[in-house]
Amino acid sequence: MATILSNGNGKLKKTSKLNDAKIYAFDLPAYKTKAGKMVCPFADDCIKYCFARNGTFRYPVVINKYENNYKLSKQDNFIQLIQNEIDCKKITHIRIHNSGDFYSPKYLNKWITLSRNNPTIIFYGYTKSIPLFKALKTVPVNFVFVYSTGSKVDHLINIDSDRHTRIFHNHKDLTKAGYIDASQDDLIAIGANKKIGLIFH
């Protein structure tokens, strides 16, 4: 059976090397599936410039993998499928969603269960599904997410206390606004600074 988690992303490979880590990723179709199922329910302005709808993300093999991942994520045995891969790999971090987002509370809770079951692994990423996260009573310390601006619900982000990200056109503007640049090192996003900046590309 083909693997579900992957580690072929260029930025994640570079980040793994920089941090002596072993990072794997799980991705879904960007915005919607081929059948029109909503994957990013709170996406707004980001739909226009989503990097996950361009370039290598448009290769048929990538599209098919993410479509299959979506189908697997709906299955009752999804947690076990991911756990089987975790048990076979020396994983330190799992980046959830370079492409796609948490499309339902049930799906989000599957990943929270996985993080609780694997306390030595950091589960992290960016999300616009802010209402789903705000509704959670507790989150494991190894489940670290950054709220992405450009959503329908940006008003829910407290820029002083919530870990969040903004897109900038250049590094100068990013640092001037008080953000830390996570464009080259993905794990910067889960560091001490809650203001995460990314350079538009």
N, C-alpha and C positions, 0 to 999 in steps of 0.2 A: 504493500500500500504506500502511496506517495506521502511524504511528510507534510504535516500541517504547518508547523513552525518553520520559519526560514531564516537564514543568516547571510543572504546574498546582497543585501542593500549596502551600497557603497559607504554611506555615512555611518551606518552601524558597524561596518567592518573597521572603519577608521576609529570610531569611538571605542570599540573593543580593544584595539591596539593601544590607544592612548591611555586607557584605564586598566589595562591588564584584566579585561572582563571577557565574558562570553555571552554576547547579546543575541537573542533570537526575537523574531517578530511574528505577529499574527495580524493579517490584514483582511479587510472586506472590500467589496466594490465601493467606489467613491460615489456618494450621494444616493444612487439608486441601483438596484440590480437590473439585469437585462429585462426581467419581467415587470419592472416598475415598482418593486418593493422598496419602500423607503429605508435607507440605511443611515442617513444623517438627518434626523428629523428636525434639528434646530439650525441647520445650515441656512445662511442668508447671503451676505455679500461674498462670502468665500467661494460660492459656487462658480462665480465668474473667473476666478484666478486659481482654482484648486490645482495644485501641481500633480495630484494623484489622478487627474483626468487627462494627463498629457504624457508625452515621452514614452519611456519604457513601460509605463503603466497601461499603455494601450496595446501592448503586444498581446496577441491572442492567448499565448500560454499563461500570461499573467492574469488576464481577464478571466480565463477559465478557472485558474487556481482560486481567485478571490470569490468567484461565484460558488465554487464548491465549498470554500470555507464558510460562506454564508449559510449554505444548506446544512453543513455540519453543526454550525452554531445553534441551529434550531432544534437539533436532536437532543433527546433526553440523556444520551451518553456522551455529550460534548465534554463534560468535565473529565471523564475517564479517558477520552481520546487524547486530550491535552496532557493529562497526567502521565499517560503511557510514554509520550515523547519526552517529557521532563525527566522521567526515570531513566531514559536511554541516553541523555545528553548531559554534559557538565555545564548547566546553564547558571549564569549569575544574575541575568536580567532578562525580562521579557517586555519588549516594546509592543503594546497593544495599539494597533491601528496607525500605521503610516498612512493608510487609506481606510476610510470608513469610520464609524463611530458606534457608540452604545445606542442601539435602536429601541431598547425596551428595558424596563426594570428587571425583568426575568433574565435577560441576557447579561446585564451588568452584574447581577448577583452570582452568575456562574463564575465570572472572573474573580469576584470577591472571595468566593468559596475556594477557588484555586490558590489565591494568595494566602488565605488562612491555612490551607493545607501544606503550603510550602514557604514557611516563614523566613528561610535563608535566601530566597530569591526576591529581587525587587521587580515588581510589576508597575510599569509606568507608561505615560504617554500624554497626549493632548486630547481635550474633548470640548465639544460645544453642547453636549448633553447635560448642561449645568443643572436644570431642574431635577434630573434623576439623582445627581450627586448631592444636591442640597437636601433632598428628601431622606438621605441615609442618616441613620442615628449614630452608627459607628463605622469606621473604616480602618482596616489593618494598617499598621505603620509601614508595611512594605508595599502598600498600594498607593502610589504617589502620582497624582494627576494635575495637569495644568489646564486651567480654563482658557479656551481660545476665543479671542475677540473676533467679531465678524459674524456673530450668530444673531438669531432672532431674540435672544434673551440676554444680551450684553448688560442690560440694566441690573441683572442679578449678581454681577461681579463686583465685589468690593475691592477696588484696586489697591487699597492699603493693607488688607489682610489676606485676600485670596491669592493663591499662586496662579498667575495668569500670564498670557503672552500677547505681544503685539508684533505686527509686521512692520518693518522699516525698510526704506529704500537704500540706506547706507549705514555703515557702522558709526559714523559721526553723530547722526541723529539719534541712533539707538542709545549710545552712551550718554549723550546730552540729556536724554529723557530719564536717565537713571536706571536703565535696563542692562542686563547682562546678556552677552551674545552667546546663543546656543546653536549658531548656524553650523559650526564645524564639529563641535563635541556634544553629542546628544545628551550625555549625562549631566551637563550643566543645568539642564531643566529640573533636576531633582536635588540641586544643591541648596545652599542656605538662602540665596537671593530669590525672592518670590516673584520678582519682575523679570520675566524671561523675554528676550528679544530675538527675533529671527529676521534675516535679511531676505527681502523678496527676490525670488529667482524663477 
